[in-house]
């Protein structure tokens, strides 16, 4: 038995050329040939049907759009699977980031139309026994801005939102309604 050492021919070379020529049927051929496999790979990575569908769609769209960057050094299918894996991992990162988000409405005080508080604030200050928790500590706002590389107004906004968040968490912990 002899092994051929001739040039490798990608079984998808015709599809690649159709995509490069932007043939009207090329995208449909791409979906027909790879759609199920791309979806299954995305599903194995994301574990959720909706994320897998979005990742598969993103991958197929990216492959069609970026076909010019396919050099043919590997099989087209391998190149497409790498795009699919990247799209699926991006969905996972996005999902994890969203899981850590806190809705702004959950930490903002309740205000009336004139911008005044209309619910009483929970007073938990009497329960704070440690001096370290009642005094100011740490860096000044300008120092924070310089350290983080953000503007002073951004620091003030973040500090304010953080205080509101801590106030709400303490109110919940102490069993009082947050405002």
Secondary structure as GFF3:
##gff-version 3
##sequence-region A 1 179
A	DSSP	alpha_helix	13	20	.	.	.	ID=ss1
A	DSSP	alpha_helix	26	46	.	.	.	ID=ss2
A	DSSP	alpha_helix	49	65	.	.	.	ID=ss3
A	DSSP	three_ten_helix	67	69	.	.	.	ID=ss4
A	DSSP	alpha_helix	76	100	.	.	.	ID=ss5
A	DSSP	alpha_helix	104	107	.	.	.	ID=ss6
A	DSSP	three_ten_helix	125	127	.	.	.	ID=ss7
A	DSSP	alpha_helix	131	134	.	.	.	ID=ss8
A	DSSP	alpha_helix	141	148	.	.	.	ID=ss9
A	DSSP	alpha_helix	152	173	.	.	.	ID=ss10
###
